[in-house]
Each structure stands twice: as structure tokens, then as C-alpha cells.
Amino acid sequence: MTDEIIATPMEAAPPAIVELGVTAAEVLQRIRVVDVETGDRIDKVIFADADAGKVRRFDVVDGGLVIENERPKIIEEDRKISIEWLGAKRRNSF
């Protein structure tokens, strides 16, 4: 036996842009979108661009989608966000 340390490859950085229906489901399952200022996870994300600071998401109140004119209400925001791998966290943003 040796004391040699076997290096494991580092995981690639998460994508800077994610979008439902475009980004692979396997990737979305492992991603969380976070508000940089509060550290809070942003839920029900449809599209996020970390470099541009853009988020498009479904509006949610008390865990349920907000419906307007028989359709889910969509919110578009400009805010500082980061896109992160889930790591030990349990819930993704999608």
C-alpha cells in the first residue's frame, strides 16, 4: 500500500445559461438558480442567464402556481443570480 493520493477530476462549471426544453433534463435536475444578494434559491425557473442577470420563472404563491387568464403567470426579472450545481442541496430550481 502507498500513501499516494488519487486525484479525481473536477466537475465542470455549471452552465451560465439554462432553459427548460433546451438544456438537458439531466443537467436541470442538478442545477439551482440562486439570488446573489439573498442567497435564496429561485424556484420554478423557465430561463436563467447568470451573465446577463435575467430570470424568467413561473409566479408561485404558497407553493402553488399563480393563474391569470387561465394560464400560469410568468415573471421576467433582472437580478444578480448565480447558477450552481446542487451538491448536497436537495431541491433544484426547475
N, C-alpha and C positions, 0 to 999 in steps of 0.2 A: 504494500500500500504506500502511496505517496501523499504528500500534502499539497499536491498540485490542484489548483482551482480551475475548474472547467467553466469557461465563460459561456453564458447563454446570450443569444443575440437580443439586442434591444428591440423592443416593439417600435414600429414606425410611428411617427407623429400622427395624431388623428387628422382627418381631412379638415381643411379650412372652410369648406362649403359642404352642406348636407341638404338633401331634399327628398321627401317622400316620393316614391315612384321613380326616382333617378338613382339615388345612392342605394347600393345593395342592401337588402334587408339584414344580412348577416352583420354588416357594419353598423346600421342604425340600432340594432339590438345592443350594441356595445358602447354607444355614444350617449353623452349627456351634454346638453347646452346649458351654460351657467351665466348668470348675470354677474359681470366682473365686480360691480360695486357692492352688491349684497352677498354674493356667494351662493345665492339661491338657484336651484335647478329651475329651468323654464320648461314647463310641460306642454304637451300636445303641439309640438313644433311641426310645421309643414316644411319650412325652409329656413336655413340659417347660414349667414355668411359672416364669419368672425372678422375677416379683414375689413369689410365694409361696415360692420356693425348693424346688420339688417336681420330681423327675425319676422317671419310670418307664422302665425300659430292660430289654433282654434281658441276662442274665448271659453273659459271654464269658470263656473261659479259653484262652489261647494261640491266639487268633483264631477259636475255634470256639464255637458256642452250647452252653451247659450244658443238658442234658436231664434233667428229673426227671419221673417217672411218664409217660414218653412225650410230654412237652410241653416246650417251651423254658422255662427258669426265668426268671421276671420279678422284678426288684429294684425296690422303691419306696424312694426316698431323700428326706430333707430335707437340702439342702445349698445353699450360696450358688452360684448359677450366673449366667452371662450367655449371652444368645443373640446371636450375631454373624453378620454376612454373612461368607462365606468370604474375599472379597478375593483375595489372592494364594495363600492356602492351597489345598491340593489335595483334601483329604478332608472330606466333610461328616459329620454325626453320625448319619445315618439309613441 
